[in-house]
C-alpha cells in the first residue's frame, strides 16, 4: 500500500481515467458499451481506487491483477476468451507499461544487464 500511495501523481490519475474508459465489449441487443469502469463496478470494486492502484503497482503485478478481474467478469453471460490479452490491451490503452520494451529507458538498460548476467538473453550470434 505504501508503494501505491507514494506513486500517485497527475500522470497516474490521467492513466487511471483512461483505463476506466477502455471498452471491453458490448452487451444487450442494442450493443451498449461495457467499459473497465463498468467491469470494476459489477465485480464489487471501487472503480477509481482500483484503476489508481493498477497504475501504481509494478507492471507485471498490474497485469496479473487485472487479468484475474477480467477472468471472473461476464458480458451477457460470456467470459472473455483471452483475459490476459484484454488486460494487456486495457493497460496499454491507459499508457501503462506492460512489456519490457515499454519500460523507462533506464529500467530497460538495467533489465538488459541483469538478463545478460543471468544468461536470459536469446542465443548469441557468433
Buried (B, 14 or more C-beta within 10 A) or exposed (E): EEEBEEBEEEEBBEBBBBBBBBEBBEBEEEEEEBBBBBBBBEBEBEBBEBBBBBBBBEBEEBBEBBBEBBEEBEBEEEEBEEBBEBBBBBBBBBBBBBEEEBBEEEEBEEBEEEEEEEEEEEEEEE
